[in-house]
Every structure is written in C-alpha cells, then in structure tokens.
Amino acid sequence: MDEATAKSLDQQCSQAIEWWRTLTESGGEGMVVKPLEFIARGKKGLLQPAIKCRGPEYLRELNLARLRSMNTP
C-alpha cells in the first residue's frame, strides 16, 4: 500500500469513528456492520455475519436492566 492510500484510509477511519461517536453521544444505540456478500467466507471458512458496535449509553442501560432483573424476587 502506498503512502497516499494509507493516508486516505486513515482519514476515512477517522471520519467513521467521529460519525459513530456523534451517533452514540446523541443517544443512538450504535450500528451493525455486515459484509457486502450475503454469505462471506474467509481463509478458515464462514465469517461472522455481522458485528454490533454499541454505544456506551446503550450498554449502560442494558447492564442496569440486567441488574434490576437480578434483584427482582
């Protein structure tokens, strides 16, 4: 990879991170990242179909709900 391509990828990653932070800081739950192909394969076989990238507020609420359910008789 040449220097210009690496710099472009770094810039795109920074923009994506900033977008995600803005989304989650404003109350969004996060995002789901999926492969372009319906069934994605890697060197070792099938790939995980999606990855959920949740924001800190969503995770905090999820943990609070879990703790409340544990304390309910």
Rosetta blueprint (number, residue, H / E / L):
1 M L
2 D L
3 E H
4 A H
5 T H
6 A H
7 K H
8 S H
9 L H
10 D H
11 Q H
12 Q H
13 C H
14 S H
15 Q H
16 A H
17 I H
18 E H
19 W H
20 W H
21 R H
22 T H
23 L H
24 T H
25 E H
26 S L
27 G L
28 G L
29 E L
30 G E
31 M E
32 V E
33 V E
34 K L
35 P L
36 L L
37 E L
38 F L
39 I L
40 A L
41 R E
42 G E
43 K L
44 K L
45 G E
46 L E
47 L L
48 Q L
49 P L
50 A L
51 I E
52 K E
53 C E
54 R E
55 G L
56 P H
57 E H
58 Y H
59 L H
60 R H
61 E H
62 L H
63 N H
64 L H
65 A H
66 R H
67 L H
68 R H
69 S H
70 M H
71 N H
72 T L
73 P L
